């Protein structure tokens, strides 16, 4: 399957099995034949997205809190998109998922609400050398606090964060927000914090920036207070963007998740804390 979801332990077991198979393939069961690496096909890298902070439960061993954070592994840099609201919950969940905060290269903050940036101080205490991307509209006191420890890059227009990873730039009028765009061989993977500017607008802007179709959208869609007629219209418009798979969580709301599942069927992913979504052969 091009996209699958499972927990961290399952992924580690799969990696170990793959390493064993690769060893036998390269060296032979008797270790008597060495096959040159140059004749082996180069396998594309997978994209792994692990939700480390959310108010929806997936892994019973983890804590849920209102907020969002997603660990991104597969691009040339390892990223953390948002950091949740409580640093202790963020770090404890990461520890249980065997994710090392010190191994993260880049933090991307979607917007300045506490449930998306509250865990930053605790995170920076562990990894002060990280680079932080934040909307230029962030309050000065927040930006100054980040600069005391880490390197801050202020985002306004769309920009490249690393190879295959971009920011949408600041979107919205009242609440400025950026979303993360990951360009894969299967299409765009878009990660949103709360989608205050509108989930449809974020998808359309991402397509406009990259000139590429959308494989999946993951994150908060800010639909928890939306009435049913408007909700159905938004879901219809999301589907019309060509987005092939959908993984609403955080502030999307139970009603939205229910109706997205009705529309998307097997292409709906009930995302929650502890879930890892893998896009196979992404890069």
Secondary structure, DSSP 8 states (H G I E B T S, - for coil): --EEEE-HHHHHHHHHHHHHHHHHHHH-TTS-----GGGS------EEEEEEEESSBS-TTS---SSEEEEEESSSS-EEE---S-HHHHHHHHHHTT--GGG--EEEE--S-HHHHTTHHHHHHH-TT-EEEEETTS-HHHHHHHHTTSEEEEE-S-EEEETTEEE---B-SSS-B--EEEEETTEEEEEESS-TT-HHHHHHHHHHHHT--EEEEEEE-S-TT--HHHHHHHHHHHHHTT--EEEEEGGG-HHHHHHHHHHHGGGB----BT-EEEETT--
